[in-house]
Amino acid sequence: MSEQRHEAADIEQRYVAEYNDEEALVEGLDPAKPGEQKTTEQVKAAGDDVEEQVDEMADPER
């Protein structure tokens, strides 16, 4: 059971780290923040890579 607990703790830590990273990125989108504190260039909206995926699916030789 110890191994399962260790794995669960690892998963939890990864989740927390990912959440904290995303939270920092979202906070960096605040328009009231100065430009050097913004994360606008780091944030990728869901679906930003759709055109590339469509091209890959449309080109059978890829």
PDB file of N, CA, C and O in Angstrom:
ATOM      1  N   MET A   1       0.826  -1.196   0.000  1.00  0.00           N
ATOM      2  CA  MET A   1       0.000   0.000   0.000  1.00  0.00           C
ATOM      3  C   MET A   1       0.867   1.256   0.000  1.00  0.00           C
ATOM      4  O   MET A   1       0.441   2.305  -0.482  1.00  0.00           O
ATOM      5  N   SER A   2       2.053   1.155   0.526  1.00  0.00           N
ATOM      6  CA  SER A   2       2.947   2.312   0.609  1.00  0.00           C
ATOM      7  C   SER A   2       3.273   2.858  -0.781  1.00  0.00           C
ATOM      8  O   SER A   2       3.336   4.072  -0.976  1.00  0.00           O
ATOM      9  N   GLU A   3       3.480   1.959  -1.744  1.00  0.00           N
ATOM     10  CA  GLU A   3       3.790   2.398  -3.101  1.00  0.00           C
ATOM     11  C   GLU A   3       2.612   3.167  -3.700  1.00  0.00           C
ATOM     12  O   GLU A   3       2.810   4.170  -4.385  1.00  0.00           O
ATOM     13  N   GLN A   4       1.397   2.703  -3.445  1.00  0.00           N
ATOM     14  CA  GLN A   4       0.213   3.399  -3.951  1.00  0.00           C
ATOM     15  C   GLN A   4       0.085   4.779  -3.328  1.00  0.00           C
ATOM     16  O   GLN A   4      -0.271   5.739  -4.012  1.00  0.00           O
ATOM     17  N   ARG A   5       0.369   4.886  -2.051  1.00  0.00           N
ATOM     18  CA  ARG A   5       0.314   6.190  -1.390  1.00  0.00           C
ATOM     19  C   ARG A   5       1.360   7.129  -1.964  1.00  0.00           C
ATOM     20  O   ARG A   5       1.102   8.318  -2.155  1.00  0.00           O
ATOM     21  N   HIS A   6       2.542   6.591  -2.239  1.00  0.00           N
ATOM     22  CA  HIS A   6       3.611   7.395  -2.819  1.00  0.00           C
ATOM     23  C   HIS A   6       3.201   7.908  -4.202  1.00  0.00           C
ATOM     24  O   HIS A   6       3.396   9.080  -4.522  1.00  0.00           O
ATOM     25  N   GLU A   7       2.633   7.020  -5.013  1.00  0.00           N
ATOM     26  CA  GLU A   7       2.161   7.419  -6.343  1.00  0.00           C
ATOM     27  C   GLU A   7       1.064   8.468  -6.239  1.00  0.00           C
ATOM     28  O   GLU A   7       1.057   9.434  -7.002  1.00  0.00           O
ATOM     29  N   ALA A   8       0.139   8.289  -5.305  1.00  0.00           N
ATOM     30  CA  ALA A   8      -0.942   9.254  -5.112  1.00  0.00           C
ATOM     31  C   ALA A   8      -0.379  10.607  -4.689  1.00  0.00           C
ATOM     32  O   ALA A   8      -0.851  11.647  -5.147  1.00  0.00           O
ATOM     33  N   ALA A   9       0.617  10.595  -3.825  1.00  0.00           N
ATOM     34  CA  ALA A   9       1.243  11.853  -3.385  1.00  0.00           C
ATOM     35  C   ALA A   9       1.947  12.534  -4.553  1.00  0.00           C
ATOM     36  O   ALA A   9       1.897  13.758  -4.675  1.00  0.00           O
ATOM     37  N   ASP A  10       2.605  11.752  -5.415  1.00  0.00           N
ATOM     38  CA  ASP A  10       3.263  12.321  -6.597  1.00  0.00           C
ATOM     39  C   ASP A  10       2.243  12.964  -7.530  1.00  0.00           C
ATOM     40  O   ASP A  10       2.462  14.065  -8.036  1.00  0.00           O
ATOM     41  N   ILE A  11       1.136  12.279  -7.753  1.00  0.00           N
ATOM     42  CA  ILE A  11       0.079  12.817  -8.619  1.00  0.00           C
ATOM     43  C   ILE A  11      -0.472  14.107  -8.029  1.00  0.00           C
ATOM     44  O   ILE A  11      -0.689  15.086  -8.742  1.00  0.00           O
ATOM     45  N   GLU A  12      -0.693  14.097  -6.728  1.00  0.00           N
ATOM     46  CA  GLU A  12      -1.212  15.292  -6.071  1.00  0.00           C
ATOM     47  C   GLU A  12      -0.243  16.456  -6.219  1.00  0.00           C
ATOM     48  O   GLU A  12      -0.666  17.578  -6.498  1.00  0.00           O
ATOM     49  N   GLN A  13       1.036  16.208  -6.038  1.00  0.00           N
ATOM     50  CA  GLN A  13       2.039  17.269  -6.142  1.00  0.00           C
ATOM     51  C   GLN A  13       2.111  17.816  -7.569  1.00  0.00           C
ATOM     52  O   GLN A  13       2.263  19.022  -7.766  1.00  0.00           O
ATOM     53  N   ARG A  14       2.001  16.932  -8.561  1.00  0.00           N
ATOM     54  CA  ARG A  14       2.005  17.400  -9.951  1.00  0.00           C
ATOM     55  C   ARG A  14       0.779  18.264 -10.222  1.00  0.00           C
ATOM     56  O   ARG A  14       0.871  19.302 -10.878  1.00  0.00           O
ATOM     57  N   TYR A  15      -0.374  17.824  -9.709  1.00  0.00           N
ATOM     58  CA  TYR A  15      -1.611  18.584  -9.891  1.00  0.00           C
ATOM     59  C   TYR A  15      -1.474  19.966  -9.266  1.00  0.00           C
ATOM     60  O   TYR A  15      -1.826  20.968  -9.889  1.00  0.00           O
ATOM     61  N   VAL A  16      -0.966  20.024  -8.047  1.00  0.00           N
ATOM     62  CA  VAL A  16      -0.805  21.298  -7.346  1.00  0.00           C
ATOM     63  C   VAL A  16       0.153  22.200  -8.107  1.00  0.00           C
ATOM     64  O   VAL A  16      -0.101  23.396  -8.246  1.00  0.00           O
ATOM     65  N   ALA A  17       1.249  21.643  -8.598  1.00  0.00           N
ATOM     66  CA  ALA A  17       2.227  22.432  -9.349  1.00  0.00           C
ATOM     67  C   ALA A  17       1.614  22.981 -10.634  1.00  0.00           C
ATOM     68  O   ALA A  17       1.813  24.148 -10.969  1.00  0.00           O
ATOM     69  N   GLU A  18       0.870  22.143 -11.351  1.00  0.00           N
ATOM     70  CA  GLU A  18       0.223  22.595 -12.585  1.00  0.00           C
ATOM     71  C   GLU A  18      -0.805  23.682 -12.281  1.00  0.00           C
ATOM     72  O   GLU A  18      -0.901  24.673 -13.005  1.00  0.00           O
ATOM     73  N   TYR A  19      -1.565  23.494 -11.214  1.00  0.00           N
ATOM     74  CA  TYR A  19      -2.563  24.488 -10.830  1.00  0.00           C
ATOM     75  C   TYR A  19      -1.882  25.808 -10.509  1.00  0.00           C
ATOM     76  O   TYR A  19      -2.343  26.860 -10.952  1.00  0.00           O
ATOM     77  N   ASN A  20      -0.807  25.776  -9.758  1.00  0.00           N
ATOM     78  CA  ASN A  20      -0.104  27.000  -9.388  1.00  0.00           C
ATOM     79  C   ASN A  20       0.468  27.704 -10.616  1.00  0.00           C
ATOM     80  O   ASN A  20       0.430  28.931 -10.707  1.00  0.00           O
ATOM     81  N   ASP A  21       1.005  26.916 -11.570  1.00  0.00           N
ATOM     82  CA  ASP A  21       1.528  27.506 -12.806  1.00  0.00           C
ATOM     83  C   ASP A  21       0.418  28.190 -13.585  1.00  0.00           C
ATOM     84  O   ASP A  21       0.587  29.312 -14.060  1.00  0.00           O
ATOM     85  N   GLU A  22      -0.728  27.508 -13.718  1.00  0.00           N
ATOM     86  CA  GLU A  22      -1.848  28.085 -14.451  1.00  0.00           C
ATOM     87  C   GLU A  22      -2.395  29.311 -13.743  1.00  0.00           C
ATOM     88  O   GLU A  22      -2.752  30.297 -14.389  1.00  0.00           O
ATOM     89  N   GLU A  23      -2.463  29.258 -12.420  1.00  0.00           N
ATOM     90  CA  GLU A  23      -2.959  30.399 -11.657  1.00  0.00           C
ATOM     91  C   GLU A  23      -2.049  31.612 -11.865  1.00  0.00           C
ATOM     92  O   GLU A  23      -2.534  32.733 -12.016  1.00  0.00           O
ATOM     93  N   ALA A  24      -0.750  31.394 -11.873  1.00  0.00           N
ATOM     94  CA  ALA A  24       0.194  32.486 -12.087  1.00  0.00           C
ATOM     95  C   ALA A  24       0.029  33.073 -13.484  1.00  0.00           C
ATOM     96  O   ALA A  24       0.098  34.290 -13.660  1.00  0.00           O
ATOM     97  N   LEU A  25      -0.189  32.215 -14.477  1.00  0.00           N
ATOM     98  CA  LEU A  25      -0.394  32.711 -15.840  1.00  0.00           C
ATOM     99  C   LEU A  25      -1.669  33.539 -15.936  1.00  0.00           C
ATOM    100  O   LEU A  25      -1.687  34.593 -16.572  1.00  0.00           O
ATOM    101  N   VAL A  26      -2.731  33.057 -15.305  1.00  0.00           N
ATOM    102  CA  VAL A  26      -4.005  33.781 -15.349  1.00  0.00           C
ATOM    103  C   VAL A  26      -3.888  35.119 -14.624  1.00  0.00           C
ATOM    104  O   VAL A  26      -4.388  36.136 -15.103  1.00  0.00           O
ATOM    105  N   GLU A  27      -3.233  35.114 -13.481  1.00  0.00           N
ATOM    106  CA  GLU A  27      -3.043  36.370 -12.749  1.00  0.00           C
ATOM    107  C   GLU A  27      -2.221  37.353 -13.580  1.00  0.00           C
ATOM    108  O   GLU A  27      -2.400  38.565 -13.463  1.00  0.00           O
ATOM    109  N   GLY A  28      -1.335  36.845 -14.404  1.00  0.00           N
ATOM    110  CA  GLY A  28      -0.506  37.690 -15.254  1.00  0.00           C
ATOM    111  C   GLY A  28      -1.265  38.319 -16.404  1.00  0.00           C
ATOM    112  O   GLY A  28      -0.717  39.165 -17.111  1.00  0.00           O
ATOM    113  N   LEU A  29      -2.512  37.930 -16.608  1.00  0.00           N
ATOM    114  CA  LEU A  29      -3.339  38.532 -17.656  1.00  0.00           C
ATOM    115  C   LEU A  29      -4.076  39.767 -17.159  1.00  0.00           C
ATOM    116  O   LEU A  29      -4.757  40.435 -17.937  1.00  0.00           O
ATOM    117  N   ASP A  30      -3.951  40.076 -15.889  1.00  0.00           N
ATOM    118  CA  ASP A  30      -4.631  41.214 -15.282  1.00  0.00           C
ATOM    119  C   ASP A  30      -4.236  42.498 -16.009  1.00  0.00           C
ATOM    120  O   ASP A  30      -3.055  42.842 -16.033  1.00  0.00           O
ATOM    121  N   PRO A  31      -5.195  43.218 -16.603  1.00  0.00           N
ATOM    122  CA  PRO A  31      -4.868  44.435 -17.346  1.00  0.00           C
ATOM    123  C   PRO A  31      -4.287  45.538 -16.463  1.00  0.00           C
ATOM    124  O   PRO A  31      -3.656  46.462 -16.976  1.00  0.00           O
ATOM    125  N   ALA A  32      -4.483  45.459 -15.173  1.00  0.00           N
ATOM    126  CA  ALA A  32      -3.968  46.492 -14.282  1.00  0.00           C
ATOM    127  C   ALA A  32      -2.475  46.299 -13.986  1.00  0.00           C
ATOM    128  O   ALA A  32      -1.834  47.202 -13.448  1.00  0.00           O
ATOM    129  N   LYS A  33      -1.930  45.154 -14.323  1.00  0.00           N
ATOM    130  CA  LYS A  33      -0.512  44.898 -14.059  1.00  0.00           C
ATOM    131  C   LYS A  33       0.362  45.603 -15.088  1.00  0.00           C
ATOM    132  O   LYS A  33      -0.040  45.781 -16.237  1.00  0.00           O
ATOM    133  N   PRO A  34       1.549  46.001 -14.673  1.00  0.00           N
ATOM    134  CA  PRO A  34       2.482  46.588 -15.641  1.00  0.00           C
ATOM    135  C   PRO A  34       2.919  45.548 -16.674  1.00  0.00           C
ATOM    136  O   PRO A  34       2.877  44.346 -16.411  1.00  0.00           O
ATOM    137  N   GLY A  35       3.330  46.011 -17.827  1.00  0.00           N
ATOM    138  CA  GLY A  35       3.675  45.125 -18.944  1.00  0.00           C
ATOM    139  C   GLY A  35       4.692  44.059 -18.621  1.00  0.00           C
ATOM    140  O   GLY A  35       4.569  42.932 -19.101  1.00  0.00           O
ATOM    141  N   GLU A  36       5.710  44.381 -17.808  1.00  0.00           N
ATOM    142  CA  GLU A  36       6.755  43.399 -17.524  1.00  0.00           C
ATOM    143  C   GLU A  36       6.265  42.271 -16.619  1.00  0.00           C
ATOM    144  O   GLU A  36       6.938  41.247 -16.500  1.00  0.00           O
ATOM    145  N   GLN A  37       5.109  42.437 -15.980  1.00  0.00           N
ATOM    146  CA  GLN A  37       4.557  41.402 -15.115  1.00  0.00           C
ATOM    147  C   GLN A  37       3.474  40.580 -15.816  1.00  0.00           C
ATOM    148  O   GLN A  37       2.941  39.632 -15.240  1.00  0.00           O
ATOM    149  N   LYS A  38       3.157  40.938 -17.033  1.00  0.00           N
ATOM    150  CA  LYS A  38       2.094  40.229 -17.744  1.00  0.00           C
ATOM    151  C   LYS A  38       2.593  38.931 -18.360  1.00  0.00           C
ATOM    152  O   LYS A  38       3.774  38.795 -18.678  1.00  0.00           O
ATOM    153  N   THR A  39       1.700  38.001 -18.519  1.00  0.00           N
ATOM    154  CA  THR A  39       2.028  36.699 -19.109  1.00  0.00           C
ATOM    155  C   THR A  39       1.305  36.493 -20.434  1.00  0.00           C
ATOM    156  O   THR A  39       1.141  35.359 -20.883  1.00  0.00           O
ATOM    157  N   THR A  40       0.880  37.562 -21.048  1.00  0.00           N
ATOM    158  CA  THR A  40       0.069  37.470 -22.262  1.00  0.00           C
ATOM    159  C   THR A  40       0.720  36.603 -23.336  1.00  0.00           C
ATOM    160  O   THR A  40       0.036  35.822 -23.997  1.00  0.00           O
ATOM    161  N   GLU A  41       2.026  36.731 -23.513  1.00  0.00           N
ATOM    162  CA  GLU A  41       2.706  35.972 -24.566  1.00  0.00           C
ATOM    163  C   GLU A  41       2.898  34.503 -24.189  1.00  0.00           C
ATOM    164  O   GLU A  41       3.168  33.677 -25.061  1.00  0.00           O
ATOM    165  N   GLN A  42       2.764  34.167 -22.912  1.00  0.00           N
ATOM    166  CA  GLN A  42       2.977  32.788 -22.463  1.00  0.00           C
ATOM    167  C   GLN A  42       1.704  31.961 -22.496  1.00  0.00           C
ATOM    168  O   GLN A  42       1.760  30.732 -22.529  1.00  0.00           O
ATOM    169  N   VAL A  43       0.557  32.627 -22.487  1.00  0.00           N
ATOM    170  CA  VAL A  43      -0.717  31.924 -22.417  1.00  0.00           C
ATOM    171  C   VAL A  43      -1.163  31.540 -23.817  1.00  0.00           C
ATOM    172  O   VAL A  43      -1.159  32.363 -24.733  1.00  0.00           O
ATOM    173  N   LYS A  44      -1.545  30.279 -23.971  1.00  0.00           N
ATOM    174  CA  LYS A  44      -2.029  29.797 -25.247  1.00  0.00           C
ATOM    175  C   LYS A  44      -3.480  29.391 -25.063  1.00  0.00           C
ATOM    176  O   LYS A  44      -3.787  28.513 -24.257  1.00  0.00           O
ATOM    177  N   ALA A  45      -4.359  30.019 -25.798  1.00  0.00           N
ATOM    178  CA  ALA A  45      -5.783  29.712 -25.675  1.00  0.00           C
ATOM    179  C   ALA A  45      -6.067  28.339 -26.255  1.00  0.00           C
ATOM    180  O   ALA A  45      -5.401  27.895 -27.190  1.00  0.00           O
ATOM    181  N   ALA A  46      -7.044  27.688 -25.702  1.00  0.00           N
ATOM    182  CA  ALA A  46      -7.455  26.389 -26.232  1.00  0.00           C
ATOM    183  C   ALA A  46      -7.910  26.569 -27.665  1.00  0.00           C
ATOM    184  O   ALA A  46      -8.725  27.445 -27.956  1.00  0.00           O
ATOM    185  N   GLY A  47      -7.397  25.760 -28.550  1.00  0.00           N
ATOM    186  CA  GLY A  47      -7.772  25.844 -29.952  1.00  0.00           C
ATOM    187  C   GLY A  47      -6.820  26.665 -30.794  1.00  0.00           C
ATOM    188  O   GLY A  47      -7.040  26.814 -31.997  1.00  0.00           O
ATOM    189  N   ASP A  48      -5.760  27.207 -30.193  1.00  0.00           N
ATOM    190  CA  ASP A  48      -4.804  27.997 -30.971  1.00  0.00           C
ATOM    191  C   ASP A  48      -4.101  27.164 -32.039  1.00  0.00           C
ATOM    192  O   ASP A  48      -3.633  27.714 -33.036  1.00  0.00           O
ATOM    193  N   ASP A  49      -4.021  25.864 -31.849  1.00  0.00           N
ATOM    194  CA  ASP A  49      -3.312  25.014 -32.792  1.00  0.00           C
ATOM    195  C   ASP A  49      -4.255  24.245 -33.724  1.00  0.00           C
ATOM    196  O   ASP A  49      -3.852  23.269 -34.356  1.00  0.00           O
ATOM    197  N   VAL A  50      -5.491  24.686 -33.804  1.00  0.00           N
ATOM    198  CA  VAL A  50      -6.485  23.974 -34.603  1.00  0.00           C
ATOM    199  C   VAL A  50      -6.119  23.976 -36.079  1.00  0.00           C
ATOM    200  O   VAL A  50      -6.245  22.951 -36.749  1.00  0.00           O
ATOM    201  N   GLU A  51      -5.664  25.120 -36.597  1.00  0.00           N
ATOM    202  CA  GLU A  51      -5.335  25.183 -38.017  1.00  0.00           C
ATOM    203  C   GLU A  51      -4.242  24.183 -38.373  1.00  0.00           C
ATOM    204  O   GLU A  51      -4.314  23.520 -39.407  1.00  0.00           O
ATOM    205  N   GLU A  52      -3.248  24.078 -37.532  1.00  0.00           N
ATOM    206  CA  GLU A  52      -2.163  23.132 -37.772  1.00  0.00           C
ATOM    207  C   GLU A  52      -2.681  21.695 -37.759  1.00  0.00           C
ATOM    208  O   GLU A  52      -2.267  20.876 -38.579  1.00  0.00           O
ATOM    209  N   GLN A  53      -3.575  21.396 -36.840  1.00  0.00           N
ATOM    210  CA  GLN A  53      -4.139  20.045 -36.768  1.00  0.00           C
ATOM    211  C   GLN A  53      -4.986  19.732 -37.997  1.00  0.00           C
ATOM    212  O   GLN A  53      -4.948  18.615 -38.513  1.00  0.00           O
ATOM    213  N   VAL A  54      -5.742  20.708 -38.458  1.00  0.00           N
ATOM    214  CA  VAL A  54      -6.570  20.510 -39.653  1.00  0.00           C
ATOM    215  C   VAL A  54      -5.686  20.263 -40.862  1.00  0.00           C
ATOM    216  O   VAL A  54      -5.970  19.385 -41.677  1.00  0.00           O
ATOM    217  N   ASP A  55      -4.604  21.043 -40.981  1.00  0.00           N
ATOM    218  CA  ASP A  55      -3.683  20.829 -42.089  1.00  0.00           C
ATOM    219  C   ASP A  55      -3.079  19.418 -42.061  1.00  0.00           C
ATOM    220  O   ASP A  55      -2.950  18.768 -43.098  1.00  0.00           O
ATOM    221  N   GLU A  56      -2.715  18.960 -40.868  1.00  0.00           N
ATOM    222  CA  GLU A  56      -2.144  17.631 -40.741  1.00  0.00           C
ATOM    223  C   GLU A  56      -3.157  16.546 -41.141  1.00  0.00           C
ATOM    224  O   GLU A  56      -2.801  15.566 -41.795  1.00  0.00           O
ATOM    225  N   MET A  57      -4.407  16.732 -40.746  1.00  0.00           N
ATOM    226  CA  MET A  57      -5.428  15.750 -41.075  1.00  0.00           C
ATOM    227  C   MET A  57      -5.791  15.791 -42.559  1.00  0.00           C
ATOM    228  O   MET A  57      -6.139  14.765 -43.144  1.00  0.00           O
ATOM    229  N   ALA A  58      -5.709  16.975 -43.167  1.00  0.00           N
ATOM    230  CA  ALA A  58      -6.075  17.121 -44.561  1.00  0.00           C
ATOM    231  C   ALA A  58      -4.995  16.622 -45.507  1.00  0.00           C
ATOM    232  O   ALA A  58      -5.287  16.260 -46.646  1.00  0.00           O
ATOM    233  N   ASP A  59      -3.750  16.601 -45.044  1.00  0.00           N
ATOM    234  CA  ASP A  59      -2.642  16.170 -45.888  1.00  0.00           C
ATOM    235  C   ASP A  59      -2.288  14.726 -45.541  1.00  0.00           C
ATOM    236  O   ASP A  59      -1.623  14.483 -44.534  1.00  0.00           O
ATOM    237  N   PRO A  60      -2.716  13.773 -46.351  1.00  0.00           N
ATOM    238  CA  PRO A  60      -2.497  12.363 -46.037  1.00  0.00           C
ATOM    239  C   PRO A  60      -1.024  11.952 -46.045  1.00  0.00           C
ATOM    240  O   PRO A  60      -0.678  10.909 -45.490  1.00  0.00           O
ATOM    241  N   GLU A  61      -0.154  12.747 -46.662  1.00  0.00           N
ATOM    242  CA  GLU A  61       1.262  12.385 -46.739  1.00  0.00           C
ATOM    243  C   GLU A  61       2.042  12.788 -45.493  1.00  0.00           C
ATOM    244  O   GLU A  61       3.219  12.448 -45.373  1.00  0.00           O
ATOM    245  N   ARG A  62       1.425  13.494 -44.581  1.00  0.00           N
ATOM    246  CA  ARG A  62       2.111  13.933 -43.354  1.00  0.00           C
ATOM    247  C   ARG A  62       2.195  12.826 -42.371  1.00  0.00           C
ATOM    248  O   ARG A  62       2.738  13.007 -41.282  1.00  0.00           O
TER     249      ARG A  62
END
